[in-house]
């Protein structure tokens, strides 16, 4: 009985730890589209391209998509998947994993040690930021993944110049302001400056009707009311808001 209770105790102790790691998909081919975001024609073309590239170079590229990481960060997940699938040739470590987690809006390119000197961090960043993120934000998952594979193959074949030149012409927008943030700042500034204008302009340029009441630009402004508010219109008014589109701006790399 004591052994049973001890076994049950250790089982309940370690079960949460195993649950922290998301279940890995099964390697079924060079394209494992478990998130179902790649169209059939693109998947077939990618499979042929990757098989041909592997036959000529021995470097192995696999594309994987998953619906979710189940709360796990993409970097350890990609590393676990890379090792579980044993990508690359034995002793060469020349595998590459392109991973997309659709619901988490994250992506990562995991490169084996044998190829890190060729397909560098700079190249993978350029591929993600210039090829994948813009296409994904537009909803073109197949196109973004296909372009990323094309550029990875090009770099691994010893032709990184075009990708690097493209990155120079179109540098990453890491220092740019997000359009939604910029719009929020503009609206906030307009409201703030508008409030100041409504507070100071009517008494200066308007017509005083009575103590604390001014008429300016066809509107009546009251000051010193019991509510403590200022710059109210005498008539009714509706408030406006800011709306955003589902552009998928949250796509990020790991």
GUBAZA-463392 format. One record per residue (C-alpha): residue number from 0; residue in one letter; z, x, y. Coordinates in nm, 4 decimals. Example, Ala and Ser with C-alpha at 12.3 -4.5 7.8 and 13.67 -1.06 7.14 Angstrom:
<sites>
SITE, torgu, kemar, pz, px, py
SITE, 0, A, 0.7800, 1.2300, -0.4500
SITE, 1, S, 0.7140, 1.3670, -0.1060
</sites>
This chain:
<sites>
SITE, torgu, kemar, pz, px, py
SITE, 0, X, 0.0000, 0.0000, 0.0000
SITE, 1, X, 0.0881, 0.2839, 0.2357
SITE, 2, X, -0.2449, 0.4554, 0.1653
SITE, 3, X, -0.4289, 0.1312, 0.2370
SITE, 4, X, -0.2524, 0.0872, 0.5695
SITE, 5, X, -0.3182, 0.4490, 0.6671
SITE, 6, X, -0.6840, 0.4135, 0.5748
SITE, 7, X, -0.7106, 0.0935, 0.7771
SITE, 8, X, -0.5419, 0.2651, 1.0720
SITE, 9, X, -0.7857, 0.5589, 1.0754
SITE, 10, X, -1.0786, 0.3216, 1.0274
SITE, 11, X, -0.9840, 0.1184, 1.3338
SITE, 12, X, -0.9195, 0.4438, 1.5212
SITE, 13, X, -1.2679, 0.5869, 1.4647
SITE, 14, X, -1.4744, 0.2669, 1.4727
SITE, 15, X, -1.4770, 0.2505, 1.8569
SITE, 16, X, -1.5968, 0.6119, 1.8716
SITE, 17, X, -1.8927, 0.5398, 1.6448
SITE, 18, X, -1.9717, 0.2260, 1.8414
SITE, 19, X, -2.0117, 0.4324, 2.1588
SITE, 20, X, -2.3329, 0.5884, 2.0263
SITE, 21, X, -2.6314, 0.3545, 2.0331
SITE, 22, X, -2.8236, 0.3069, 1.7112
SITE, 23, X, -3.1365, 0.5211, 1.6975
SITE, 24, X, -3.4797, 0.3787, 1.6160
SITE, 25, X, -3.6751, 0.4903, 1.3106
SITE, 26, X, -3.9611, 0.7381, 1.3535
SITE, 27, X, -4.2669, 0.5396, 1.2454
SITE, 28, X, -4.5439, 0.7345, 1.4184
SITE, 29, X, -4.6382, 0.9294, 1.7267
SITE, 30, X, -4.5803, 0.6180, 1.9390
SITE, 31, X, -4.2664, 0.4164, 1.8649
SITE, 32, X, -4.2821, 0.1213, 2.1027
SITE, 33, X, -3.9653, -0.0704, 2.0200
SITE, 34, X, -3.9510, -0.2136, 2.3732
SITE, 35, X, -4.3031, -0.3549, 2.3287
SITE, 36, X, -4.4268, -0.2389, 2.6699
SITE, 37, X, -4.7432, -0.0520, 2.5614
SITE, 38, X, -5.0564, -0.2538, 2.4939
SITE, 39, X, -5.2285, -0.2156, 2.1574
SITE, 40, X, -5.5360, -0.0351, 2.2920
SITE, 41, X, -5.3287, 0.2240, 2.4788
SITE, 42, X, -5.0997, 0.2758, 2.1798
SITE, 43, X, -5.3982, 0.3409, 1.9525
SITE, 44, X, -5.5549, 0.5807, 2.2049
SITE, 45, X, -5.2264, 0.7684, 2.2489
SITE, 46, X, -5.1800, 0.7999, 1.8739
SITE, 47, X, -5.5270, 0.9528, 1.8339
SITE, 48, X, -5.4813, 1.1857, 2.1307
SITE, 49, X, -5.1423, 1.3120, 2.0151
SITE, 50, X, -5.2598, 1.3614, 1.6569
SITE, 51, X, -5.5616, 1.5594, 1.7753
SITE, 52, X, -5.3468, 1.7685, 2.0103
SITE, 53, X, -5.0951, 1.8443, 1.7356
SITE, 54, X, -5.3705, 1.9449, 1.4935
SITE, 55, X, -5.5116, 2.1935, 1.7450
SITE, 56, X, -5.1892, 2.3364, 1.8887
SITE, 57, X, -4.9115, 2.2499, 1.6393
SITE, 58, X, -4.7103, 2.1195, 1.9382
SITE, 59, X, -4.5743, 1.7736, 1.8648
SITE, 60, X, -4.5394, 1.5027, 2.1305
SITE, 61, X, -4.3820, 1.1669, 2.0466
SITE, 62, X, -4.3555, 0.8658, 2.2783
SITE, 63, X, -4.0603, 0.6326, 2.2263
SITE, 64, X, -3.9580, 0.3158, 2.4094
SITE, 65, X, -3.6362, 0.1257, 2.3489
SITE, 66, X, -3.5149, -0.2002, 2.5009
SITE, 67, X, -3.1733, -0.0585, 2.5900
SITE, 68, X, -2.9477, 0.2442, 2.5572
SITE, 69, X, -2.6519, 0.0134, 2.4863
SITE, 70, X, -2.4420, 0.1745, 2.7559
SITE, 71, X, -2.5148, 0.5349, 2.6598
SITE, 72, X, -2.6555, 0.7794, 2.9130
SITE, 73, X, -3.0206, 0.8635, 2.8561
SITE, 74, X, -2.9736, 1.2427, 2.8355
SITE, 75, X, -2.7440, 1.2472, 2.5284
SITE, 76, X, -2.9398, 0.9606, 2.3740
SITE, 77, X, -3.2696, 1.1486, 2.4107
SITE, 78, X, -3.1116, 1.4651, 2.2735
SITE, 79, X, -2.9732, 1.2805, 1.9709
SITE, 80, X, -3.3075, 1.1132, 1.9075
SITE, 81, X, -3.4943, 1.4430, 1.9413
SITE, 82, X, -3.2660, 1.6083, 1.6852
SITE, 83, X, -3.2596, 1.3091, 1.4498
SITE, 84, X, -3.6397, 1.2966, 1.4408
SITE, 85, X, -3.6624, 1.6774, 1.4042
SITE, 86, X, -3.9550, 1.6975, 1.6443
SITE, 87, X, -4.1667, 2.0121, 1.6438
SITE, 88, X, -4.2455, 2.2635, 1.3744
SITE, 89, X, -3.9664, 2.4294, 1.1776
SITE, 90, X, -3.8691, 2.7557, 1.3439
SITE, 91, X, -4.0886, 2.6834, 1.6481
SITE, 92, X, -3.8885, 2.4053, 1.8195
SITE, 93, X, -4.2127, 2.2982, 1.9856
SITE, 94, X, -4.1541, 1.9256, 2.0122
SITE, 95, X, -4.1565, 1.6954, 2.3144
SITE, 96, X, -4.0043, 1.3478, 2.3386
SITE, 97, X, -4.1068, 1.1036, 2.6098
SITE, 98, X, -3.8385, 0.8331, 2.6148
SITE, 99, X, -3.8350, 0.5093, 2.8150
SITE, 100, X, -3.5395, 0.2679, 2.8170
SITE, 101, X, -3.6922, -0.0471, 2.9608
SITE, 102, X, -3.3917, -0.2679, 3.0379
SITE, 103, X, -3.1954, 0.0276, 3.1744
SITE, 104, X, -3.4943, 0.1334, 3.3875
SITE, 105, X, -3.4548, 0.4963, 3.2871
SITE, 106, X, -3.6873, 0.7587, 3.1444
SITE, 107, X, -3.6625, 1.1161, 3.0253
SITE, 108, X, -3.8824, 1.3934, 2.8864
SITE, 109, X, -3.6928, 1.6012, 2.6300
SITE, 110, X, -3.8549, 1.9412, 2.5671
SITE, 111, X, -3.7816, 2.1720, 2.2733
SITE, 112, X, -3.6645, 2.5262, 2.3456
SITE, 113, X, -3.9927, 2.6685, 2.2233
SITE, 114, X, -4.1877, 2.4914, 2.4986
SITE, 115, X, -3.9442, 2.5107, 2.7902
SITE, 116, X, -4.1249, 2.8130, 2.9328
SITE, 117, X, -4.4535, 2.6190, 2.9436
SITE, 118, X, -4.3527, 2.2587, 3.0109
SITE, 119, X, -4.0830, 2.3357, 3.2651
SITE, 120, X, -3.8319, 2.1145, 3.4430
SITE, 121, X, -4.0612, 2.1210, 3.7467
SITE, 122, X, -4.3519, 1.9865, 3.5422
SITE, 123, X, -4.1505, 1.7103, 3.3771
SITE, 124, X, -4.0093, 1.6048, 3.7138
SITE, 125, X, -4.3575, 1.5890, 3.8672
SITE, 126, X, -4.4849, 1.3881, 3.5715
SITE, 127, X, -4.2008, 1.1371, 3.5921
SITE, 128, X, -4.2009, 1.0987, 3.9695
SITE, 129, X, -4.5782, 1.1047, 4.0289
SITE, 130, X, -4.7169, 0.9461, 3.7114
SITE, 131, X, -4.4543, 0.7189, 3.5636
SITE, 132, X, -4.2300, 0.5834, 3.8381
SITE, 133, X, -4.5098, 0.4480, 4.0642
SITE, 134, X, -4.6901, 0.2890, 3.7687
SITE, 135, X, -4.3701, 0.1385, 3.6284
SITE, 136, X, -4.2791, -0.0093, 3.9659
SITE, 137, X, -4.6197, -0.1766, 3.9650
SITE, 138, X, -4.5580, -0.3074, 3.6130
SITE, 139, X, -4.8180, -0.0788, 3.4526
SITE, 140, X, -4.6154, 0.0740, 3.1699
SITE, 141, X, -4.9177, 0.1553, 2.9546
SITE, 142, X, -5.0960, 0.3329, 3.2389
SITE, 143, X, -4.7889, 0.5306, 3.3442
SITE, 144, X, -4.7150, 0.6494, 2.9917
SITE, 145, X, -5.0806, 0.7354, 2.9228
SITE, 146, X, -5.1022, 0.9388, 3.2446
SITE, 147, X, -4.7779, 1.1193, 3.1598
SITE, 148, X, -4.9116, 1.2126, 2.8162
SITE, 149, X, -5.2385, 1.3369, 2.9686
SITE, 150, X, -5.0492, 1.5636, 3.2072
SITE, 151, X, -4.8135, 1.6947, 2.9387
SITE, 152, X, -5.1093, 1.7849, 2.7181
SITE, 153, X, -5.2858, 1.9479, 3.0127
SITE, 154, X, -4.9825, 2.1645, 3.0932
SITE, 155, X, -4.9204, 2.2597, 2.7301
SITE, 156, X, -5.2857, 2.3620, 2.7003
SITE, 157, X, -5.2213, 2.6175, 2.9736
SITE, 158, X, -5.3582, 2.4274, 3.2736
SITE, 159, X, -5.0622, 2.3366, 3.4957
SITE, 160, X, -5.2396, 2.4096, 3.8247
SITE, 161, X, -5.3764, 2.0589, 3.8795
SITE, 162, X, -5.0367, 1.8955, 3.8249
SITE, 163, X, -4.8635, 2.1474, 4.0498
SITE, 164, X, -5.1272, 2.1037, 4.3214
SITE, 165, X, -5.0894, 1.7270, 4.2995
SITE, 166, X, -4.7164, 1.7673, 4.3428
SITE, 167, X, -4.7742, 1.9791, 4.6532
SITE, 168, X, -5.0101, 1.7221, 4.8035
SITE, 169, X, -4.7789, 1.4346, 4.7163
SITE, 170, X, -4.4245, 1.5719, 4.7251
SITE, 171, X, -4.1500, 1.3640, 4.5705
SITE, 172, X, -3.9941, 1.1078, 4.7991
SITE, 173, X, -3.6448, 1.2413, 4.7382
SITE, 174, X, -3.5844, 1.2755, 5.1130
SITE, 175, X, -3.7524, 0.9524, 5.2140
SITE, 176, X, -3.5654, 0.6337, 5.2972
SITE, 177, X, -3.5916, 0.3428, 5.0579
SITE, 178, X, -3.7968, 0.0619, 5.2229
SITE, 179, X, -3.5260, -0.1949, 5.1517
SITE, 180, X, -3.2607, 0.0279, 5.3092
SITE, 181, X, -3.4854, 0.0881, 5.6095
SITE, 182, X, -3.5416, -0.2868, 5.6520
SITE, 183, X, -3.1672, -0.3504, 5.6322
SITE, 184, X, -3.1029, -0.0868, 5.9001
SITE, 185, X, -3.3693, -0.2377, 6.1267
SITE, 186, X, -3.2334, -0.5914, 6.0884
SITE, 187, X, -2.8763, -0.4711, 6.1452
SITE, 188, X, -2.9826, -0.2826, 6.4580
SITE, 189, X, -3.1671, -0.5883, 6.5903
SITE, 190, X, -2.8649, -0.8114, 6.5334
SITE, 191, X, -2.6290, -0.5582, 6.6892
SITE, 192, X, -2.8461, -0.4946, 6.9940
SITE, 193, X, -2.9243, -0.8636, 7.0202
SITE, 194, X, -2.5535, -0.9421, 7.0255
SITE, 195, X, -2.4985, -0.6915, 7.3034
SITE, 196, X, -2.7890, -0.8388, 7.4978
SITE, 197, X, -2.6537, -1.1910, 7.4594
SITE, 198, X, -2.3120, -1.0700, 7.5738
SITE, 199, X, -2.4213, -0.8915, 7.8912
SITE, 200, X, -2.7600, -1.0235, 8.0023
SITE, 201, X, -2.6771, -1.3923, 8.0702
SITE, 202, X, -2.3945, -1.3137, 8.3162
SITE, 203, X, -2.6174, -1.0588, 8.4914
SITE, 204, X, -2.9541, -1.2368, 8.4992
SITE, 205, X, -2.8627, -1.5963, 8.4191
SITE, 206, X, -2.7515, -1.8877, 8.6336
SITE, 207, X, -2.3804, -1.9628, 8.6400
SITE, 208, X, -2.3237, -2.3314, 8.5725
SITE, 209, X, -1.9438, -2.3255, 8.5605
SITE, 210, X, -1.6677, -2.0761, 8.4745
SITE, 211, X, -1.7663, -1.9058, 8.1528
SITE, 212, X, -2.0938, -2.1009, 8.1233
SITE, 213, X, -2.4344, -1.9459, 8.2013
SITE, 214, X, -2.7939, -2.0584, 8.1622
SITE, 215, X, -3.0550, -1.7930, 8.0791
SITE, 216, X, -3.4036, -1.8185, 7.9277
SITE, 217, X, -3.3546, -2.1899, 7.8736
SITE, 218, X, -3.0359, -2.1440, 7.6697
SITE, 219, X, -2.6762, -2.2169, 7.7611
SITE, 220, X, -2.4154, -1.9530, 7.6779
SITE, 221, X, -2.0428, -2.0162, 7.6766
SITE, 222, X, -1.7758, -1.7467, 7.6936
SITE, 223, X, -1.4010, -1.7540, 7.6625
SITE, 224, X, -1.3913, -2.0476, 7.4174
SITE, 225, X, -1.0851, -2.1009, 7.2041
SITE, 226, X, -1.2656, -1.9756, 6.8969
SITE, 227, X, -1.2928, -1.6343, 7.0596
SITE, 228, X, -1.6661, -1.6149, 6.9868
SITE, 229, X, -1.9315, -1.5410, 7.2444
SITE, 230, X, -2.3028, -1.5761, 7.2931
SITE, 231, X, -2.3309, -1.9128, 7.1116
SITE, 232, X, -2.6264, -2.1361, 7.1791
SITE, 233, X, -2.5494, -2.4861, 7.2948
SITE, 234, X, -2.7891, -2.6302, 7.0419
SITE, 235, X, -2.7961, -2.5930, 6.6646
SITE, 236, X, -2.9566, -2.2917, 6.5022
SITE, 237, X, -3.0387, -2.1728, 6.1505
SITE, 238, X, -2.9635, -1.8277, 6.0187
SITE, 239, X, -3.2242, -1.6032, 5.8558
SITE, 240, X, -3.1940, -1.3589, 5.5680
SITE, 241, X, -3.3670, -1.0635, 5.4109
SITE, 242, X, -3.5423, -1.1051, 5.0772
SITE, 243, X, -3.6614, -0.8346, 4.8445
SITE, 244, X, -3.9330, -0.8233, 4.5831
SITE, 245, X, -3.8903, -0.7209, 4.2220
SITE, 246, X, -4.0605, -0.3881, 4.2667
SITE, 247, X, -3.8547, -0.2114, 4.0018
SITE, 248, X, -3.7377, 0.0420, 4.2565
SITE, 249, X, -3.4457, 0.1237, 4.0307
SITE, 250, X, -3.6516, 0.3283, 3.7907
SITE, 251, X, -3.4896, 0.6694, 3.7508
SITE, 252, X, -3.5080, 0.9775, 3.5355
SITE, 253, X, -3.2270, 1.1257, 3.3346
</sites>
